[in-house]
Amino acid sequence: MKNSEIHELSTEEVVARINEEKANLTKLKFAHTVSAIENPTRITKVRKDVARLNTELTKRKAEAAKAAASAEPESASE
C-alpha cells in the first residue's frame, strides 16, 4: 500500500485497515512457522504497511489535537 493510497482513506478506514493488516500479519507469521511460505518477504511488506497506517493515524490524531488546542483559546477569549 502506497502512502498516497493511505492519505485518501478516512480515519475510520485507516483503523479498519490496521486491524485487517494485523490479522493478516498474524496469519502469515503462523503459516510461516508451520511451514515455509512461498514468499516470506510478504511478512515484511505487511509489517511495513501496518507501520505506515499507524504513522498516518498518529499524524491525524496530532493534527486533530493541534486544531482543538488552537480552537480553545479563540472561544475562551470571546
Residue pairs with C-beta under 8 A, 6 or more apart in sequence:
1 17
1 49
1 52
1 53
3 52
3 56
6 14
6 52
6 53
6 56
7 56
9 17
9 56
11 57
11 60
14 53
14 56
14 57
14 60
15 57
17 53
18 50
18 53
18 54
18 57
21 46
21 49
21 50
21 53
22 50
24 46
25 43
25 46
25 47
25 50
28 37
28 42
28 43
28 46
29 43
31 37
32 40
32 43
37 43
